[in-house]
Amino acid sequence: MRWLSLLLLVGIGRLSAQSLSDVEIHGFVTQGFLFSSHNNYLTMQSSTGSLQWTDAAISFSDPLTNSLRVGIQLHMYQLGQLGGPNLHIDWASGDYRINDKLGFRAGKVKTVMGLFNDSQDIDAIFLWTLLPQCSYPVDNEGFFLAHLGGEVYGSLPIGERGGSLRYDGYAGESTLPLDGGFIKQLEDAGVLFTNAPSGKTYGGDIRWETPWKGLLVGFSPMVLAENGTAPGVSLHVPTFVMTAQYAQYARGKFYFAGEYDRAPFNEVLTMGQTTVPMPMDMRSWYVMGSYRLTRKIQAGSYYSHYINKAMDTSLPANYAKDWVLSGRYDFNSYFYGKVEGHFLRGNGIGFYASTNPNGLAPNSNMLAAKIGFSF
């Protein structure tokens, strides 16, 4: 059913492209595979090998005037027990650009945070089968990718020797998807939400394209709060600030990047007269590098590191360290394949009780592969 729906969408898109020449239509389909030792990862039965990782999306964008553009992206996915057959709206917005220095977006708008948050839904642009999960968890992509609200953005030149500054500022509401990872973790703990928790969010991003060719540095703050109710239970996450500092350097066939994120917050579950506090001080960082060997072949590696400083960091449940080796082959401009090895130490992120009923080993290794088609 997922593939039939996607083919219908693609067919409609092509007909639209023929009748409305200005409408831009893009999309992708990917099929992933995970095989891990010891532990099951991302709600998949990965310890025996799993193909239950399918992603597909199609986007439409129309420049109504020279200054105004509207667009929407429809998305369906299955990641183990997450996702399902329903179509989601990843983003849907109007974009009014006065000039390079000032523009506005409104609707369900992508959230600019760190290097890759607002582009993590475009798999074809990345070497990596999985982005560093400490910063870009694929099981919670639907929560972080976009918010309902507005954004102001622009780029300011600061002289020939100063480079330029790109800025983004936004405000709105974020929602925890019912088929996403955060809600699944609560479900594994016996808390069943039928209405999605939500809360206010605002923040921004500023990135400096330096006068040194290929070097970019930036900083992103995001303010969040979440509240929700389930039968007999309420969830309260008081307002907190998440931050990201990052840099990347791209020159010729080489690419290097790094990022440091922090999110200190206190999640509180209230069940009748009982209050269960769950303190978190999430600190994450990664460094990555890649090299394009040929026009079709790219290879790289990254190391990602996560700890919860609010808990005992000697316990595997409170840290996650991941060494990764990656390779990608582009068959042509539409089809590509990726493969990578993960050497996981700790199980602080990406693991679920429902798919690991016998507990978790402290360490595991994993093969991740993906084949994709984009247009």
TADATA-V275704 format. One record per run of one state. SS is the DSSP state (H for helix, E for strand, L for the rest). FROM is the first residue (numbers start at 1). LEN is the number of residues. If there is no record, write none. Layout:
ss = {SS;SS}
from = {FROM;FROM}
len = {LEN;LEN}
This chain:
ss = {L;H;L;E;L;H;L;E;L;E;L;E;L;E;L;E;L;H;L;H;L;H;L;E;L;E;L;H;L;E;L;E;L;E;L;E;L;E;L;E;L;H;E;L;E;L;H;L;E;L}
from = {1;2;20;24;37;46;49;50;51;53;64;68;80;82;100;102;111;117;120;123;126;138;145;146;158;164;176;181;189;198;210;215;231;233;252;254;272;274;293;297;309;316;319;331;335;346;353;356;363;375}
len = {1;18;4;13;9;3;1;1;2;11;4;12;2;18;2;9;6;3;3;3;12;7;1;12;6;12;5;8;9;12;5;16;2;19;2;18;2;19;4;12;7;3;12;4;11;7;3;7;12;1}
